[in-house]
Amino acid sequence: MKRILIIEDDLNIAELERDYLQLNGYEVDIVQDGIKGLEKALTGRYNVIIVDLMLPGKDGYEITKEIRDKFEIPVLIVSAKNEDIDKIRGLGFGADDYLTKPFSPAELVARVKSHIVRYERLKGKIVACEVINHKGLEINTSAHKVFVNGKEVQLTTTEYSLLVFFATNPNIVFSKEHIFETIWGDESLGDSATVSVHVQKIRKKIERDPSNPEYIETLWGAGYRFNS
């Protein structure tokens, strides 16, 4: 049985989320405090973490960052904050998704299911060639490792999968929508802003100058292209 942790200070919302998730076969724990929630999240016993932004003790941004520093499991932010900057910031800290309150509990369940399937699919995905080389960038797909000029860089599962997608399809322009549907698996459960945030994070890790990228090029109005 998959285990879900809900870190939410509004008990009514947390219990509603729990009830719907339990009806769909998930085991669910609730914590209403940010510090205690992070402690439970870092035990490694959960398949998905659902975290609110405004929490006592430690906010959702900090919790997301600390979870992402240790684990690659899906993290979903739920918040009443609906500005684009809040969503971009949450995704930038490593969240896989962002739901704005109020939302349908059924939508939450659908997103949880989608992210679990995507995570397990990406963890088990095998690429035909074992080593991909592009101008100092080396991707060892059998070892699931990435090197830039001989130095290993750490990528999350999603970042790694996105980079492999680009590197195995060089010199082809892909729209954000196509990339989202390919990597995240269900276009209805998110938007292309997620792609932009993950591309920015990858560039910071592999590019000598992220503002003038050599590998992942932006073609304004069209999408992205990986230069071989």
Secondary structure, 3 states (H helix, E strand, C coil): CCEEEEECCCHHHHHHHHHHHHHCCCEEEEECCHHHHHHHHCCCCCCEEEEECCCCCCCHHHHHHHHHHHCCCCEEEEECCCCHHHHHHHHHCCCCEEEECCCCHHHHHHHHHHHHHHHHHHHHCCCCCCEEEECCEEEECCCCEEEECCEEECCCHHHHHHHHHHHCCCCCEECHHHHHHHHHCCHHHCCCHHHHHHHHHHHHHHCCCCCCCCCEEEECCCEEEECC
